[in-house]
Amino acid sequence: MNVMERFLREEDGIGVVEIILILVVLIGLVIIFKEQLTNLVDSIFEKITRESTSI
């Protein structure tokens, strides 16, 4: 039981709040730059398709 108490009181590592904050920031960035990301991915796939036909 002593090991479990130490584990619960330990403050090292990443907490749930930090993970949630990171996810919120990442989702916010995706929402803000959605159009730019979509255009970038589309242009990359178009270039891959164009280059693959010449092989």
N, C-alpha and C positions, 0 to 999 in steps of 0.2 A: 504494500500500500504506500510505503514511503516513496518508492520510485514513481508512482502515479502522481503523488502530490508534487514532487519536484518537476515532473513533466508539465503539469498544469500551471505551475507558477513560473515556469521558464519564460523569459521574454525575448529570447533570441529568435532569429528567423523572421520570415515575412508573415504578418498577420492577415486576417481576412479583410480588414478595412483597407490595407494597402493594396491588396489584390483587386478589390472592388474599385478603388480609385484609379488604378492603372487601366482597368478595363473600361471605365467610364471615359477616360481621356482618349484611349484608342478608338472607341466607338464614336466619340465626338469628332475626332480627326477624320475618320472615314466618312461621316455624314457631311462634314464641311467640304472635303475635297473629293466627294463622290464623282462629280462630273469629270474632273481632271484625271482621276484614277481610271475611270471607264475609258476615256479617250486614250490614255497611255496604254492600257491593256489591249484595246482594239488595234492601235497602230502597231504594237509589238506582234500581235497575231497576224495582222495583214502582211507585215514584213516577213515573218516566218513562212507564211503560205506562199508568198511571192518567191522567196529564195528557195524553197523546197521544190518548186516546179522546175527550176533550172538545173537541178541535180540530175 
